[in-house]
Amino acid sequence: MRNKLGIAILASAAFAAGAPTSAETIVREVEVTADMDALQNPEAAERWTHLADDLENAIVAKLVGKTGEEGAKVSVDIDEVELASSLQSAAGVAESKLVGDVAITHDSDNTKFDNYQLTVTFEQAGPYFLPGTDLAAITTDSQEYYDAMIATFANHVVQKLE
């Protein structure tokens, strides 16, 4: 799903916030794909149904001041098999992870290309839980887990752009 409206809104906000430095990567489009049919756990599948849209929106939200009509395209393809395995693992939430292939392309700037696999673990998501959250009580099908994993993944994608 393309988030051109979100990018357009952010592009206009960029003018109000000032232009980014030349070292920053300007982004024109963000696209996230995920096939949730791979999930066999009904509760987790219900919670993760909007993963692609939610992750795309989280990335775009972190790009305020870093968007424009000309720029890089960020594409993320979530590894549904790995996600299903993590959500159904007997090892529990501590061993869970969110994995995706990230590709950065640009129509005219050959220095803005990148391709890597990003793995975000439950441990890395710790700072994204609300203060006072009992991490021992978190399950992979809880809203708190979902929100923290999305925020962590989006943050890592945007940090890599800088």
Summary of the structure (lengths in Angstrom):
residues: 162
radius of gyration: 16.3
end to end distance: 23.5
largest distance: 49.1
contacts: 477
relative contact order: 0.18
helix: 46%
strand: 21%
